[in-house]
Amino acid sequence: MKKIAAILYHSGYALTDYYDKYGKGDDLSLFIIAMTKVPPAEYSQKVSLLIDGWLSWIMKELSSIKVKFDIVIRAFGHDELEYVYEKPMSVLALKLAKELGAENRVDLIKKMTRTESQKSLPYDFNVWRRKKNVEGSIISNVSDEYLRGKTILVLDDIKTTGSTLQSIATALYCNGQSKLYFLALGETTQTPKSTNIELLTHLKNAMGLP
């Protein structure tokens, strides 16, 4: 039973060893980490520029995909039970929704329990354990009637095994009458990949960095 219409990855989203089994990441990983935490006041302007950098890159990448999205949401963090509006990923989801002419329904899903960070689990940890970590932690917070016919884009910071995405997909499946697309800024890899210099340069330029 297919619950995910597509996982939207382009070359720009596959980062070199981002959070590999040794906890290492490439230069781009720093620009993802910065999107996951509420920034101190002194860094808020820089992070705002980073958000706009990610937004323009994603819009460019999505321009080739002929899909009309009705709703844009972001995945909950592992330690979140309440939605944190100040997180850069929240702001990015809101801005992306506006650019796509979609709703940003922060109440679409509900986090029932805190979980371990998927990124903190060793990369070669078995997939079953990762699935159990998030199983049942996310439920739909709206009716199937509301979901029927909707095309939903779920934004996340990083994809490792896809267990979080599958958990969200199960919650919003609506007996196959909704379509779900997932877009992550990065991907954990075991096999080294070349850093996307074009994306790295784009984000640095957006932030005014050398």
N, C-alpha and C positions, 0 to 999 in steps of 0.2 A: 504494500500500500504506500504510494508515494505521498509524502507529507510536505515536501519542500519542492517548490517549483524550480528554483535554481539557487545555487550559491554563487554570488557574483564576485569572481576573482579575476583580476587582471595582473599583468606582470608587476605592477606597482604595489600590489598588496602582499607579495610573497617576500618576506624579509629574511635576510641571511641569518640563520641560526637564532632567530629571535626567541629568547628563553629556551635554548636547547637544554639537553639533559644536565649540562653543567651550569645552567643559569646565566649563560652569556647571551648577549644580543649584539646586533650590528649597530651602526650609527643611527639608523632609522628608528631603532627600538626606543631611543630616548624621546622621540617625538610622539610615540604612542603612550609611553608611561606618563608623559605630561598631560595626556588627555583623560586619564583615569582618576585623577585626584583634584579636589578643590584647591586651586592655587592660593598661596599667600597673597595678600593685597599688593605687595610690591612687584609681583610677577603677573598680575591679572591682565595688564595691557599686552605683555608679550604672548600670553596664552590666548588672548582674544585674536591676535594676529595669526597664531598657529591654527586656531579653529577656522578662520577664514581661508587659510592656506589649504587645509584639508578639504574644506567645502568646495573650493574652486577646482581642486584636483578630482574630487569625486564626481562633480557635475560634468567635467570633461570626459571622464571615463563612462559615465552613464549615458552620455549623449548618443552612443551607438546602440543603446538598448531601447527598443521601441515598446516600452511598458508604461502604462499609466498607473501610478501608485495612488491608492486611496488614503493609506495610513503609513506614517513613518514612526517607529518607536526605537528605543535602544534597549539592549539586554541589561538586566540588573547586574550589578557587581555581586561577587560572592558573599559579601558581608552586609549587603543592603536588604532591609525589610521595607523601608520607606524610600520612595523615589527622591533622589538628591538633585534638585534643579540646578544647583550651582556647579555640578560636575561639568567639565568641558565637553564630555560626550553627550550630556543632556542638551547643552547649548547647540552642539553640532546637529543633533537630531532635530531640534526645533527649526534651525536655519535651513536644514536640508528639506524638511517638510514644506516650508514656505517656498523654497526655490522650485520644488516639484509640484506645487499646488495641491498638497496633500494635508491631511490632519496630523497633528502630533498628539496622539492619544496616550498620554502617560499612564492612564488608568486601564489600558487594554489588558494587561496581565498583572498578576499579583504574585509577589514572592512570599512563600509560606514559611520557609526556614532558611536560616543562614547555612552556607555550605563552605567547604574548603575551597580555596582558590584552585581552579583547574591548572593554572600556570605553576602553582607551587608543587603539584604532584609531578614526580619524575616523568619525563617524556615517554620512557619505555614502560611506565606503569601500565598494567593491562587495561584495555578499553572498557571492560566490564566494570572495573572499580570506578573509573571516571563517570560512567553512566549512572552507577548507583549513587555517586556523590550528588548528582543534581536531580535524580529521579523523584518526581512528585513535589519538587520544590517550587514549581511554577504552575499556576492555574490561570485559566481565562477569567477575566473580571467582567466580561460582557456576555450577552446572550448569543446563542448560535444564530438567531434571526438577524442580529446586527452584523455578525461576521459574514453571513451568506453573500457571496458575490464580491467580497472585498479583496483587493490586492494589497498586501502588506509588505513593507520593507523593514527588516529588523537590522539595526546597526549595532555592531559590537567592536570592541577594541582588538581582540585577538582570537583566532581559531586554532585550537590544538587538535582535538579528535572530532569536534563537532557535536559533542554530547550536550552542551548547553543549547545549541541551536535545535537539536532534536527534541529537547525538553520543551522549548517554546513552541516548536511545530506541533507537538502532541497536544499542547494546551489550546492552540488556535486552529486545529485541524478542521473542525466544523464538518465532519463527515465528507471531507474532500470538496466542500463547496466554497472554500476560500483558497487564495493563492498566497504563498509565502516565499519571499526572497530574502536572502541574508547577505549582508555585506560587512566584511571585517576589514579593519585597517591593516592588519598583519596576520601572519600565520606562523605557528611554530613548525620548525622543520628539523629533521635529523640530517638530511643531506644539505651541505652548504650550497647556497645560491648566491649569485652575484648581487650585491647591493644595487638597488635601482637608483642610479646617480641622478637621473632626471627628476625623480620624486624628491630625493634628498635636497637637490638644488632648489626645487620649487618651494619646499617648506622653509628652507633657509632664507630665500629671497623674500618670502611672505613676512618673515619675522625680522628682516633687515640684518641678518647675520652674515658674516663673511664666508 
